[in-house]
């Protein structure tokens, strides 16, 4: 059989051989998460979530305060917003 000391030595060897790859994977994941968050922020015109929600609220209030029908289109002539009038 195996002694407890032999098992502890074997286990510590196995764990230490996994620590370096796991640390590298963690750093890689953190790097990818940071790049992804910067990409999303760039897509949102560098606005913080609070600023973006405020802009959407202002747009909604503006659209609903106009009594005539409004249709907003983008540069590809796709409808992006319509008020309820």
SULNOR-V123192 format. One record per backbone hydrogen bond with DSSP energy under -0.5 kcal/mol. CO is the residue of the C=O (numbers start at 0). NH is the residue of the N-H. E is the energy in kcal/mol with one decimal. If there is no record, write none. Layout:
BEGIN
<<CO;NH;E> <CO;NH;E>>
END
This chain:
BEGIN
<<2;6;-2.3> <3;7;-2.6> <4;8;-2.3> <5;9;-2.5> <6;10;-2.8> <7;11;-2.6> <8;12;-2.0> <9;13;-2.2> <10;14;-2.6> <11;15;-2.3> <12;16;-1.7> <13;17;-0.8> <14;17;-0.8> <14;18;-1.4> <15;19;-0.8> <17;21;-2.1> <18;22;-2.5> <19;23;-2.4> <20;24;-2.5> <21;25;-2.3> <22;26;-2.3> <23;27;-2.4> <24;28;-2.6> <25;29;-2.4> <26;30;-2.3> <27;31;-2.5> <28;32;-2.5> <29;33;-2.2> <30;34;-2.3> <31;35;-2.5> <32;36;-2.4> <33;37;-2.2> <34;38;-2.1> <35;39;-2.4> <36;40;-2.3> <37;41;-2.2> <38;42;-2.1> <39;43;-1.4> <40;45;-2.4> <40;46;-0.5> <41;44;-1.4> <43;46;-1.3> <47;51;-2.5> <48;52;-2.4> <49;53;-2.1> <50;54;-2.2> <51;55;-2.2> <52;56;-2.2> <53;57;-2.5> <54;58;-2.5> <55;59;-2.3> <56;60;-2.7> <57;61;-2.5> <58;62;-2.6> <59;63;-2.3> <60;64;-1.3> <61;65;-0.8> <62;65;-0.6> <69;82;-1.9> <71;79;-3.5> <71;80;-1.4> <73;76;-2.0> <77;73;-2.2> <80;71;-3.2>>
END
